[in-house]
Amino acid sequence: MNPKFSIVITTFNRASLLQRALDSLLAQTCKNWEGWVVDDGSTDETRQVITTYLGKGYPLQYIFQENRGEARAKNRGVALSQGEYISFLDSDDEYEARHLESRQHILSENPDIALLHGGVRVVGDPFVPDLYNPGKKIHINECVVGSTFFFRRACVFSLGGFNPMPIGSDVDLFSRTQRAGFSILKTDLPTYIYHRTHLDSITHKFWENIKKE
C-alpha cells in the first residue's frame, strides 16, 4: 500500500543542518510517510550524513544528481514519490512532531482539497523582501510558503510540477493551481518551523545579489 504522504527534501551543501530536518521527520507522530532526499550536487559531507540514516528501516531514499537548481530537484523527488499527497521539507527547516498528523486530520475532513498550505512558525527575522516589490518587506505569514504545500498527487502531476526560475517557483505553482480551478485551503496551525537565521538560504542569497546589482 502506498503511503499517505511523500516528503521531498532537497538539499545543497547543508550537511551541518540536514540532520535536524531528518530527525524532525523521523519524530513524526504520523508514521504513514516516505521520504525522498534529493541531493542537488552537494560537495560537502551531505552524503555521509544521509548514509547514517540508510539501512536502518527508515522509509528514506537518497538520490544524488548534478546541481540543477531547487525546482528541478523538487521535481525529481515528486516524480519518484508514491504518496497520495506530496509535501516538502527544506533542509534547513524542521517539523513539529505533530505536523503530518495535523495535516492528515485536516485533509481527511476536507477530502476535495487539492492543495493544503500554510502554518509556519518563524525562527529569526519574520520579514522578507516582497517578490513583486524588492524594496518592501512583508511578513512571511503574508507569503505563499512552498515548503508547507500538501499537494494531492494527481494535481501536482497535472500541473507539471515546479517551473525552474531563480526564485518564486512555489508562488508560480500556487498561481497555476488557482488558475486551473483546483480547491485550495490554508491553515494557520504553525507546525512547520521556518528557520530564518542562516545566511545561505536561497532567498537571502538571491536578494543579496539583487542589492549588489
N, CA, C and O of each residue as an XYZ file, in Angstrom:
852
protein
N       0.841     -1.199      0.000
C       0.000      0.000      0.000
C       0.878      1.251      0.000
O       1.848      1.345      0.751
N       0.524      2.197     -0.844
C       1.290      3.434     -0.920
C       1.085      4.284      0.338
O       0.023      4.228      0.957
N       2.092      5.063      0.715
C       1.966      5.892      1.922
C       1.004      7.052      1.705
O       0.694      7.417      0.571
N       0.544      7.617      2.798
C      -0.319      8.809      2.739
C       0.469     10.000      2.212
O      -0.019     10.752      1.368
N       1.705     10.169      2.718
C       2.499     11.344      2.393
C       3.848     10.944      1.809
O       4.495     10.010      2.282
N       4.254     11.664      0.781
C       5.631     11.629      0.300
C       6.259     12.967      0.652
O       5.749     14.019      0.265
N       7.363     12.927      1.383
C       8.055     14.151      1.801
C       9.335     14.284      0.975
O      10.208     13.417      1.012
N       9.427     15.379      0.237
C      10.586     15.640     -0.616
C      11.482     16.669      0.070
O      11.060     17.788      0.365
N      12.722     16.266      0.315
C      13.718     17.151      0.934
C      14.821     17.376     -0.083
O      15.564     16.449     -0.403
N      14.940     18.590     -0.594
C      16.049     18.912     -1.486
C      17.136     19.612     -0.683
O      16.849     20.381      0.235
N      18.380     19.338     -1.037
C      19.471     19.897     -0.241
C      20.683     20.163     -1.114
O      20.925     19.472     -2.104
N      21.435     21.177     -0.724
C      22.695     21.501     -1.404
C      23.659     22.084     -0.378
O      23.475     23.200      0.108
N      24.686     21.306     -0.061
C      25.746     21.745      0.859
C      25.208     22.225      2.203
O      25.582     23.291      2.692
N      24.336     21.431      2.785
C      23.809     21.762      4.115
C      23.997     20.591      5.076
O      23.108     20.282      5.870
N      25.126     19.959      5.000
C      25.383     18.806      5.855
C      25.220     19.150      7.329
O      24.765     18.317      8.113
N      25.587     20.367      7.712
C      25.526     20.753      9.119
C      24.103     20.968      9.615
O      23.872     20.991     10.824
N      23.142     21.126      8.704
C      21.757     21.408      9.082
C      20.810     20.255      8.797
O      19.734     20.166      9.389
N      21.209     19.377      7.897
C      20.306     18.348      7.393
C      19.824     17.393      8.477
O      18.677     16.948      8.442
N      20.677     17.076      9.430
C      20.302     16.119     10.476
C      19.076     16.610     11.248
O      18.193     15.815     11.570
N      19.012     17.885     11.541
C      17.861     18.429     12.269
C      16.572     18.201     11.488
O      15.561     17.791     12.060
N      16.604     18.463     10.192
C      15.420     18.263      9.360
C      15.014     16.791      9.340
O      13.838     16.468      9.510
N      15.976     15.904      9.133
C      15.672     14.471      9.065
C      15.155     13.946     10.400
O      14.207     13.161     10.436
N      15.767     14.372     11.483
C      15.317     13.912     12.800
C      13.887     14.361     13.076
O      13.121     13.634     13.707
N      13.521     15.555     12.606
C      12.156     16.030     12.826
C      11.156     15.226     12.007
O      10.013     15.046     12.428
N      11.569     14.745     10.850
C      10.701     13.891     10.046
C      10.523     12.525     10.709
O       9.412     11.998     10.769
N      11.605     11.965     11.198
C      11.540     10.662     11.865
C      10.736     10.722     13.157
O      10.204      9.704     13.601
N      10.643     11.900     13.765
C       9.931     12.057     15.039
C       8.430     12.272     14.868
O       7.726     12.470     15.858
N       7.929     12.237     13.647
C       6.513     12.496     13.419
C       5.616     11.468     14.100
O       5.897     10.269     14.094
N       4.534     11.966     14.685
C       3.562     11.060     15.308
C       2.801     10.265     14.259
O       2.368      9.143     14.520
N       2.636     10.837     13.081
C       2.074     10.115     11.934
C       3.213      9.374     11.243
O       4.212      9.987     10.866
N       3.073      8.077     11.076
C       4.139      7.252     10.505
C       3.867      6.831      9.070
O       4.654      6.092      8.480
N       2.758      7.295      8.505
C       2.365      6.853      7.175
C       2.973      7.765      6.105
O       2.264      8.511      5.429
N       4.302      7.689      5.967
C       5.008      8.561      5.038
C       6.223      7.866      4.456
O       6.693      6.856      4.978
N       6.718      8.422      3.373
C       8.015      8.075      2.818
C       8.787      9.367      2.595
O       8.184     10.419      2.382
N      10.108      9.302      2.642
C      10.924     10.490      2.445
C      11.900     10.310      1.303
O      12.542      9.266      1.178
N      12.009     11.330      0.471
C      12.967     11.343     -0.641
C      13.917     12.517     -0.452
O      13.507     13.675     -0.530
N      15.184     12.216     -0.205
C      16.204     13.248     -0.086
C      16.898     13.373     -1.438
O      17.551     12.438     -1.901
N      16.751     14.532     -2.061
C      17.377     14.774     -3.359
C      18.556     15.716     -3.144
O      18.376     16.899     -2.852
N      19.754     15.182     -3.290
C      20.984     15.933     -3.110
C      21.342     16.571     -4.449
O      21.692     15.882     -5.408
N      21.247     17.897     -4.497
C      21.427     18.621     -5.752
C      22.891     19.004     -5.969
O      23.227     20.174     -6.153
N      23.754     17.981     -5.941
C      25.155     18.201     -6.268
C      26.027     18.686     -5.131
O      26.999     19.401     -5.371
N      25.706     18.316     -3.887
C      26.498     18.777     -2.736
C      27.946     18.322     -2.840
O      28.234     17.229     -3.326
N      28.854     19.177     -2.375
C      30.280     18.853     -2.340
C      30.804     18.781     -0.908
O      32.004     18.615     -0.690
N      29.906     18.905      0.064
C      30.317     18.795      1.470
C      30.051     17.376      1.964
O      30.110     16.436      1.172
N      29.762     17.197      3.242
C      29.585     15.855      3.819
C      28.131     15.391      3.824
O      27.748     14.548      4.636
N      27.325     15.938      2.921
C      25.904     15.579      2.885
C      25.694     14.088      2.713
O      24.868     13.499      3.410
N      26.422     13.467      1.804
C      26.249     12.030      1.582
C      26.542     11.232      2.850
O      25.831     10.277      3.161
N      27.582     11.618      3.578
C      27.922     10.915      4.813
C      26.821     11.061      5.853
O      26.509     10.107      6.565
N      26.230     12.247      5.946
C      25.129     12.459      6.892
C      23.961     11.549      6.545
O      23.408     10.884      7.421
N      23.585     11.516      5.279
C      22.461     10.690      4.847
C      22.736      9.215      5.091
O      21.842      8.474      5.500
N      23.967      8.787      4.844
C      24.317      7.370      4.970
C      24.039      6.841      6.369
O      23.722      5.663      6.532
N      24.152      7.689      7.374
C      23.912      7.229      8.750
C      22.445      6.865      8.988
O      22.125      6.185      9.963
N      21.546      7.319      8.094
C      20.118      7.021      8.236
C      19.665      5.840      7.377
O      18.613      5.254      7.629
N      20.453      5.498      6.374
C      20.043      4.469      5.432
C      20.314      3.069      5.987
O      21.237      2.871      6.776
N      19.510      2.119      5.571
C      19.696      0.736      6.000
C      19.277      0.460      7.429
O      19.643     -0.567      8.001
N      18.505      1.378      8.014
C      18.058      1.208      9.401
C      16.542      1.037      9.509
O      15.970      1.138     10.594
N      15.911      0.780      8.383
C      14.473      0.551      8.398
C      13.633      1.805      8.256
O      12.405      1.728      8.265
N      14.274      2.959      8.126
C      13.521      4.192      7.935
C      13.040      4.259      6.480
O      13.746      3.803      5.580
N      11.857      4.819      6.240
C      11.350      4.933      4.863
C      11.968      6.116      4.130
O      11.263      7.001      3.645
N      13.299      6.118      4.056
C      14.035      7.203      3.424
C      14.800      6.694      2.215
O      15.398      5.619      2.246
N      14.770      7.483      1.154
C      15.543      7.189     -0.050
C      16.438      8.386     -0.355
O      16.064      9.533     -0.112
N      17.625      8.102     -0.892
C      18.598      9.151     -1.195
C      18.929      9.135     -2.681
O      19.273      8.096     -3.243
N      18.820     10.306     -3.308
C      19.122     10.461     -4.721
C      20.141     11.587     -4.876
O      19.959     12.676     -4.330
N      21.216     11.321     -5.626
C      22.202     12.360     -5.922
C      22.095     12.733     -7.389
O      21.961     11.866     -8.253
N      22.155     14.030     -7.664
C      22.180     14.482     -9.047
C      23.133     15.661     -9.175
O      23.449     16.318     -8.183
N      23.588     15.930    -10.382
C      24.376     17.127    -10.624
C      23.523     18.345    -10.313
O      22.299     18.308    -10.439
N      24.178     19.422     -9.908
C      23.449     20.621     -9.490
C      22.606     21.170    -10.627
O      23.122     21.559    -11.675
N      21.284     21.193    -10.397
C      20.341     21.661    -11.413
C      19.356     22.687    -10.853
O      18.472     23.153    -11.572
N      19.499     23.033     -9.601
C      18.613     24.023     -9.005
C      17.474     23.394     -8.227
O      17.111     22.237     -8.442
N      16.912     24.193     -7.305
C      15.919     23.679     -6.374
C      14.669     23.152     -7.070
O      14.177     22.081     -6.716
N      14.150     23.879     -8.049
C      12.905     23.460     -8.697
C      13.059     22.099     -9.363
O      12.193     21.237     -9.213
N      14.149     21.895    -10.096
C      14.362     20.613    -10.761
C      14.607     19.502     -9.751
O      14.206     18.359     -9.970
N      15.263     19.835     -8.646
C      15.477     18.837     -7.597
C      14.144     18.419     -6.980
O      13.914     17.235     -6.737
N      13.276     19.382     -6.730
C      11.946     19.049     -6.205
C      11.170     18.193     -7.196
O      10.510     17.230     -6.803
N      11.243     18.533     -8.462
C      10.532     17.754     -9.471
C      11.049     16.321     -9.537
O      10.281     15.393     -9.793
N      12.335     16.140     -9.309
C      12.901     14.776     -9.284
C      12.272     13.980     -8.150
O      11.871     12.832     -8.341
N      12.184     14.584     -6.971
C      11.568     13.900     -5.839
C      10.097     13.638     -6.060
O       9.597     12.570     -5.706
N       9.394     14.603     -6.642
C       7.970     14.436     -6.937
C       7.767     13.270     -7.892
O       6.864     12.456     -7.696
N       8.600     13.182     -8.923
C       8.460     12.125     -9.918
C       8.660     10.733     -9.319
O       8.054      9.766     -9.782
N       9.491     10.630     -8.310
C       9.787      9.333     -7.690
C       8.794      8.953     -6.598
O       8.712      7.788     -6.209
N       8.048      9.922     -6.107
C       7.191      9.703     -4.945
C       6.012      8.803     -5.268
O       5.599      8.671     -6.420
N       5.474      8.180     -4.205
C       4.350      7.251     -4.332
C       3.161      7.625     -3.452
O       2.139      6.939     -3.482
N       3.272      8.688     -2.676
C       2.235      9.026     -1.706
C       0.986      9.622     -2.324
O       1.009     10.128     -3.446
N      -0.096      9.555     -1.578
C      -1.348     10.182     -2.008
C      -1.202     11.698     -2.046
O      -1.759     12.364     -2.918
N      -0.440     12.240     -1.082
C      -0.133     13.666     -1.034
C       1.376     13.843     -1.032
O       2.112     13.040     -0.459
N       1.823     14.909     -1.683
C       3.249     15.220     -1.766
C       3.503     16.520     -1.025
O       2.836     17.527     -1.262
N       4.481     16.484     -0.120
C       4.826     17.671      0.647
C       6.334     17.842      0.664
O       7.064     17.063      0.051
N       6.793     18.860      1.365
C       8.195     19.259      1.277
C       8.735     19.634      2.657
O       7.985     19.983      3.568
N      10.041     19.551      2.777
C      10.737     19.990      3.992
C      12.075     20.554      3.560
O      12.931     19.815      3.074
N      12.267     21.848      3.729
C      13.558     22.444      3.388
C      14.626     21.903      4.328
O      14.373     21.681      5.512
N      15.809     21.697      3.792
C      16.846     21.020      4.567
C      17.386     21.856      5.719
O      18.112     21.332      6.564
N      17.049     23.148      5.776
C      17.458     23.969      6.921
C      16.292     24.268      7.856
O      16.410     25.094      8.761
N      15.163     23.591      7.633
C      13.980     23.781      8.485
C      13.663     22.490      9.239
O      14.451     21.545      9.219
N      12.511     22.456      9.902
C      12.104     21.254     10.628
C      10.596     21.252     10.831
O       9.923     22.271     10.672
N      10.087     20.082     11.186
C       8.678     19.903     11.522
C       8.507     19.800     13.030
O       9.365     19.241     13.714
N       7.403     20.334     13.556
C       6.981     19.910     14.882
C       6.490     18.470     14.782
O       6.112     18.021     13.701
N       6.490     17.748     15.890
C       6.213     16.316     15.864
C       4.830     15.975     15.318
O       4.633     14.885     14.780
N       3.874     16.888     15.447
C       2.512     16.595     15.002
C       2.184     17.229     13.651
O       1.015     17.331     13.280
N       3.193     17.647     12.932
C       2.954     18.329     11.655
C       2.153     17.450     10.688
O       1.101     17.868     10.203
N       2.632     16.260     10.410
C       1.935     15.394      9.461
C       0.592     14.927     10.009
O      -0.382     14.825      9.263
N       0.535     14.646     11.295
C      -0.724     14.218     11.900
C      -1.788     15.306     11.760
O      -2.939     15.010     11.439
N      -1.414     16.548     11.996
C      -2.372     17.647     11.903
C      -2.861     17.824     10.474
O      -4.044     18.083     10.251
N      -1.952     17.685      9.494
C      -2.362     17.829      8.094
C      -3.219     16.645      7.653
O      -4.142     16.811      6.855
N      -2.923     15.473      8.158
C      -3.753     14.318      7.828
C      -5.184     14.526      8.322
O      -6.146     14.176      7.637
N      -5.310     15.093      9.502
C      -6.638     15.360     10.072
C      -7.391     16.384      9.221
O      -8.570     16.193      8.921
N      -6.717     17.468      8.831
C      -7.361     18.497      8.019
C      -7.792     17.933      6.669
O      -8.898     18.205      6.201
N      -6.922     17.153      6.051
C      -7.224     16.610      4.731
C      -8.343     15.578      4.781
O      -9.137     15.479      3.845
N      -8.412     14.810      5.861
C      -9.495     13.831      5.986
C     -10.843     14.516      6.155
O     -11.875     13.976      5.756
N     -10.832     15.723      6.754
C     -12.073     16.486      6.920
C     -12.425     17.298      5.670
O     -13.541     17.802      5.539
N     -11.462     17.417      4.760
C     -11.669     18.191      3.529
C     -11.157     17.381      2.341
O     -10.159     17.755      1.725
N     -11.819     16.290      2.017
C     -11.292     15.354      1.009
C     -11.246     15.911     -0.409
O     -10.600     15.320     -1.274
N     -11.911     17.026     -0.666
C     -11.917     17.593     -2.013
C     -10.778     18.584     -2.251
O     -10.611     19.090     -3.360
N     -10.002     18.857     -1.211
C      -8.921     19.829     -1.336
C      -7.760     19.247     -2.144
O      -7.290     18.141     -1.874
N      -7.309     20.010     -3.136
C      -6.161     19.588     -3.943
C      -4.841     20.094     -3.371
O      -3.799     19.464     -3.550
N      -4.892     21.238     -2.680
C      -3.684     21.824     -2.095
C      -3.989     22.415     -0.734
O      -4.838     23.297     -0.604
N      -3.297     21.929      0.272
C      -3.315     22.498      1.618
C      -1.982     23.190      1.839
O      -0.937     22.651      1.475
N      -2.005     24.380      2.433
C      -0.744     25.084      2.669
C      -0.879     25.970      3.906
O      -1.966     26.143      4.456
N       0.266     26.529      4.327
C       0.279     27.456      5.444
C       0.623     26.781      6.765
O       0.790     25.564      6.845
N       0.725     27.617      7.804
C       1.012     27.117      9.139
C       2.486     27.118      9.463
O       3.105     26.062      9.595
N       3.064     28.336      9.593
C       4.509     28.486      9.770
C       4.824     29.157     11.098
O       4.184     30.139     11.474
N       5.811     28.625     11.806
C       6.402     29.314     12.957
C       7.814     29.717     12.575
O       8.647     28.867     12.257
N       8.082     31.013     12.606
C       9.356     31.533     12.133
C      10.351     31.649     13.285
O      10.023     32.165     14.354
N      11.563     31.167     13.056
C      12.671     31.360     13.978
C      13.628     32.344     13.315
O      14.234     32.035     12.289
N      13.761     33.524     13.903
C      14.587     34.559     13.289
C      13.731     35.670     12.716
O      12.609     35.896     13.169
N      14.252     36.356     11.730
C      13.584     37.510     11.131
C      12.363     37.056     10.327
O      12.517     36.324      9.349
N      11.151     37.474     10.719
C       9.949     37.032     10.008
C       9.624     37.871      8.777
O       8.632     37.603      8.101
N      10.427     38.868      8.475
C      10.143     39.735      7.335
C      11.093     39.423      6.176
O      12.300     39.269      6.363
N      10.523     39.336      4.992
C      11.287     39.011      3.786
C      10.957     40.025      2.700
O       9.895     40.646      2.744
N      11.851     40.207      1.718
C      11.531     41.123      0.618
C      10.315     40.635     -0.167
O      10.145     39.440     -0.411
N       9.479     41.593     -0.551
C       8.298     41.297     -1.359
C       8.760     40.870     -2.753
O       9.536     41.572     -3.401
N       8.278     39.721     -3.203
C       8.669     39.192     -4.506
C       8.380     40.188     -5.627
O       9.120     40.265     -6.607
N       7.294     40.949     -5.473
C       6.875     41.862     -6.528
C       7.361     43.298     -6.310
O       7.189     44.159     -7.172
N       7.967     43.541     -5.153
C       8.488     44.868     -4.835
C       9.669     44.704     -3.885
O       9.514     44.857     -2.673
N      10.853     44.393     -4.425
C      12.017     44.061     -3.592
C      12.403     45.123     -2.577
O      13.080     44.814     -1.597
N      11.988     46.377     -2.789
C      12.309     47.430     -1.844
C      11.432     47.418     -0.612
O      11.673     48.174      0.329
N      10.412     46.565     -0.605
C       9.480     46.479      0.513
C       9.608     45.122      1.183
O       9.847     44.110      0.523
N       9.445     45.111      2.509
C       9.477     43.835      3.231
C       8.079     43.504      3.749
O       7.331     44.388      4.167
N       7.744     42.227      3.712
C       6.454     41.764      4.206
C       6.673     40.584      5.142
O       7.714     39.929      5.097
N       5.689     40.319      5.986
C       5.773     39.207      6.926
C       5.577     37.893      6.178
O       4.786     37.815      5.237
N       6.298     36.872      6.601
C       6.201     35.567      5.946
C       4.768     35.049      5.932
O       4.370     34.349      5.001
N       3.988     35.389      6.963
C       2.600     34.931      7.003
C       1.762     35.496      5.859
O       0.679     34.985      5.572
N       2.257     36.551      5.203
C       1.570     37.103      4.036
C       2.005     36.434      2.741
O       1.458     36.718      1.675
N       2.988     35.545      2.834
C       3.564     34.903      1.658
C       3.007     33.492      1.465
O       2.450     32.887      2.381
N       3.176     32.998      0.257
C       2.958     31.579     -0.027
C       4.265     30.865      0.255
O       5.274     31.143     -0.394
N       4.264     29.952      1.208
C       5.477     29.234      1.609
C       5.411     27.822      1.026
O       4.666     26.973      1.515
N       6.192     27.583     -0.014
C       6.105     26.325     -0.746
C       6.414     25.093      0.064
O       5.902     24.013     -0.231
N       7.242     25.233      1.081
C       7.595     24.064      1.893
C       6.428     23.572      2.730
O       6.490     22.477      3.289
N       5.350     24.372      2.828
C       4.168     23.931      3.572
C       3.131     23.261      2.670
O       2.091     22.813      3.153
N       3.403     23.188      1.368
C       2.429     22.615      0.443
C       2.164     21.140      0.743
O       3.091     20.370      0.997
N       0.897     20.763      0.710
C       0.489     19.360      0.664
C      -0.384     19.213     -0.583
O      -1.571     19.539     -0.567
N       0.216     18.722     -1.652
C      -0.468     18.590     -2.924
C      -1.033     17.181     -3.099
O      -0.341     16.192     -2.862
N      -2.286     17.103     -3.512
C      -2.790     15.813     -3.962
C      -1.961     15.408     -5.180
O      -1.699     16.224     -6.064
N      -1.559     14.158     -5.213
C      -0.621     13.686     -6.226
C      -1.076     14.023     -7.648
O      -0.300     14.549     -8.446
N      -2.333     13.715     -7.955
C      -2.833     13.935     -9.312
C      -2.775     15.402     -9.705
O      -2.561     15.724    -10.874
N      -2.962     16.289     -8.742
C      -2.958     17.726     -9.012
C      -1.577     18.204     -9.428
O      -1.431     18.844    -10.470
N      -0.567     17.902     -8.632
C       0.770     18.413     -8.936
C       1.307     17.807    -10.224
O       2.053     18.467    -10.948
N       0.942     16.564    -10.525
C       1.385     15.954    -11.778
C       0.691     16.604    -12.968
O       1.316     16.815    -14.008
N      -0.592     16.922    -12.828
C      -1.315     17.538    -13.938
C      -0.782     18.928    -14.260
O      -0.893     19.389    -15.396
N      -0.202     19.600    -13.261
C       0.343     20.941    -13.449
C       1.793     20.926    -13.929
O       2.346     21.968    -14.284
N       2.397     19.761    -13.938
C       3.765     19.657    -14.422
C       4.829     20.038    -13.421
O       5.984     20.243    -13.795
N       4.464     20.137    -12.151
C       5.448     20.432    -11.115
C       5.921     21.877    -11.130
O       5.210     22.774    -11.582
N       7.136     22.086    -10.627
C       7.705     23.427    -10.462
C       8.404     23.877    -11.745
O       9.127     23.104    -12.374
N       8.182     25.124    -12.121
C       8.917     25.719    -13.233
C      10.242     26.268    -12.723
O      10.252     27.038    -11.763
N      11.365     25.892    -13.341
C      12.661     26.424    -12.905
C      12.730     27.938    -13.084
O      12.478     28.451    -14.174
N      13.069     28.645    -12.018
C      13.252     30.098    -12.047
C      14.119     30.473    -10.856
O      14.197     29.712     -9.891
N      14.777     31.633    -10.902
C      15.710     31.997     -9.828
C      15.068     32.001     -8.448
O      15.693     31.585     -7.472
N      13.834     32.465     -8.358
C      13.115     32.494     -7.092
C      11.618     32.599     -7.412
O      11.230     33.144     -8.445
N      10.789     32.069     -6.512
C       9.356     32.193     -6.702
C       8.700     31.039     -7.426
O       7.555     31.168     -7.860
N       9.388     29.905     -7.575
C       8.773     28.767     -8.268
C       7.580     28.228     -7.485
O       6.644     27.691     -8.078
N       7.603     28.365     -6.165
C       6.460     27.914     -5.373
C       5.251     28.825     -5.581
O       4.122     28.345     -5.675
N       5.485     30.140     -5.652
C       4.397     31.085     -5.914
C       3.819     30.836     -7.308
O       2.606     30.890     -7.506
N       4.689     30.568     -8.252
C       4.244     30.277     -9.616
C       3.356     29.037     -9.656
O       2.314     29.041    -10.312
N       3.762     27.979     -8.960
C       2.963     26.752     -8.932
C       1.630     26.992     -8.232
O       0.595     26.484     -8.664
N       1.659     27.759     -7.160
C       0.424     28.108     -6.459
C      -0.530     28.856     -7.389
O      -1.724     28.557     -7.418
N      -0.016     29.822     -8.144
C      -0.848     30.597     -9.059
C      -1.439     29.713    -10.148
O      -2.600     29.877    -10.524
N      -0.649     28.782    -10.652
C      -1.154     27.872    -11.681
C      -2.225     26.940    -11.119
O      -3.160     26.560    -11.823
N      -2.080     26.579     -9.852
C      -3.104     25.761     -9.192
C      -4.413     26.517     -9.105
O      -5.481     25.959     -9.359
N      -4.328     27.795     -8.742
C      -5.525     28.643     -8.687
C      -6.176     28.768    -10.051
O      -7.388     28.603    -10.185
N      -5.371     29.060    -11.063
C      -5.922     29.283    -12.404
C      -6.557     28.020    -12.974
O      -7.497     28.093    -13.764
N      -6.043     26.868    -12.571
C      -6.592     25.599    -13.055
C      -7.900     25.236    -12.359
O      -8.567     24.279    -12.750
N      -8.267     25.997    -11.329
C      -9.537     25.783    -10.650
C      -9.516     24.721     -9.568
O     -10.576     24.274     -9.129
N      -8.323     24.302     -9.122
C      -8.245     23.326     -8.037
C      -8.609     23.979     -6.708
O      -8.383     25.172     -6.509
N      -9.173     23.185     -5.806
C      -9.555     23.683     -4.484
C      -8.321     23.825     -3.599
O      -7.495     22.916     -3.517
N      -8.207     24.974     -2.940
C      -7.056     25.286     -2.095
C      -7.553     25.675     -0.707
O      -8.544     26.390     -0.564
N      -6.851     25.195      0.303
C      -7.188     25.528      1.684
C      -5.931     25.959      2.423
O      -4.876     25.343      2.277
N      -6.046     27.023      3.219
C      -4.920     27.472      4.037
C      -5.211     27.189      5.505
O      -6.328     27.392      5.981
N      -4.195     26.719      6.209
C      -4.286     26.533      7.658
C      -3.301     27.474      8.337
O      -2.248     27.791      7.784
N      -3.653     27.916      9.541
C      -2.756     28.765     10.329
C      -2.097     27.989     11.464
O      -1.422     28.580     12.307
N      -2.287     26.665     11.492
C      -1.693     25.849     12.552
C      -0.184     25.785     12.348
O       0.277     25.130     11.413
N       0.598     26.450     13.202
C       2.020     26.675     12.922
C       2.937     25.514     13.324
O       3.680     25.606     14.301
N       2.874     24.437     12.567
C       3.685     23.259     12.893
C       4.879     23.090     11.963
O       5.681     22.174     12.147
N       5.004     23.951     10.980
C       6.212     23.976     10.148
C       7.146     25.041     10.712
O       6.768     26.208     10.821
N       8.350     24.644     11.066
C       9.307     25.564     11.685
C      10.275     26.078     10.627
O      11.110     25.340     10.104
N      10.136     27.356     10.333
C      10.881     28.011      9.261
C      12.055     28.769      9.885
O      11.853     29.759     10.588
N      13.276     28.306      9.630
C      14.461     28.942     10.208
C      14.955     30.047      9.279
O      15.258     29.816      8.109
N      15.025     31.242      9.832
C      15.474     32.417      9.079
C      16.757     32.982      9.681
O      16.960     34.195      9.705
N      17.613     32.098     10.164
C      18.843     32.542     10.821
C      20.089     32.156     10.034
O      21.208     32.405     10.484
N      19.905     31.540      8.845
C      21.048     31.061      8.065
C      21.228     31.916      6.822
O      20.279     32.132      6.067
N      22.438     32.402      6.612
C      22.721     33.317      5.519
C      22.835     32.622      4.173
O      22.928     33.292      3.144
N      22.831     31.275      4.154
C      22.995     30.578      2.875
C      21.664     30.196      2.252
O      21.642     29.443      1.278
N      20.548     30.696      2.788
C      19.250     30.356      2.214
C      19.149     30.912      0.800
O      19.763     31.930      0.480
N      18.372     30.237     -0.044
C      18.202     30.670     -1.433
C      17.642     32.083     -1.492
O      18.099     32.911     -2.280
N      16.642     32.353     -0.648
C      16.014     33.671     -0.644
C      17.010     34.752     -0.264
O      17.085     35.795     -0.913
N      17.774     34.498      0.794
C      18.737     35.504      1.262
C      19.783     35.791      0.195
O      20.073     36.953     -0.091
N      20.351     34.745     -0.397
C      21.405     34.943     -1.381
C      20.883     35.647     -2.623
O      21.586     36.467     -3.213
N      19.648     35.334     -3.029
C      19.078     35.980     -4.208
C      18.943     37.480     -3.993
O      19.355     38.265     -4.847
N      18.372     37.889     -2.860
C      18.155     39.316     -2.635
C      19.458     40.050     -2.354
O      19.569     41.240     -2.652
N      20.446     39.365     -1.787
C      21.755     40.000     -1.607
C      22.382     40.302     -2.970
O      22.994     41.353     -3.164
N      22.220     39.364     -3.913
C      22.762     39.601     -5.275
C      22.023     40.740     -5.963
O      22.634     41.531     -6.681
N      20.704     40.829     -5.748
C      19.925     41.921     -6.327
C      20.429     43.269     -5.831
O      20.550     44.217     -6.607
N      20.726     43.353     -4.523
C      21.161     44.616     -3.936
C      22.520     45.042     -4.469
O      22.830     46.233     -4.492
N      23.348     44.071     -4.906
C      24.674     44.381     -5.403
C      24.636     44.903     -6.837
O      25.582     45.544     -7.293
N      23.546     44.630     -7.543
C      23.449     44.999     -8.960
C      23.138     46.495     -9.129
O      23.021     46.978    -10.256
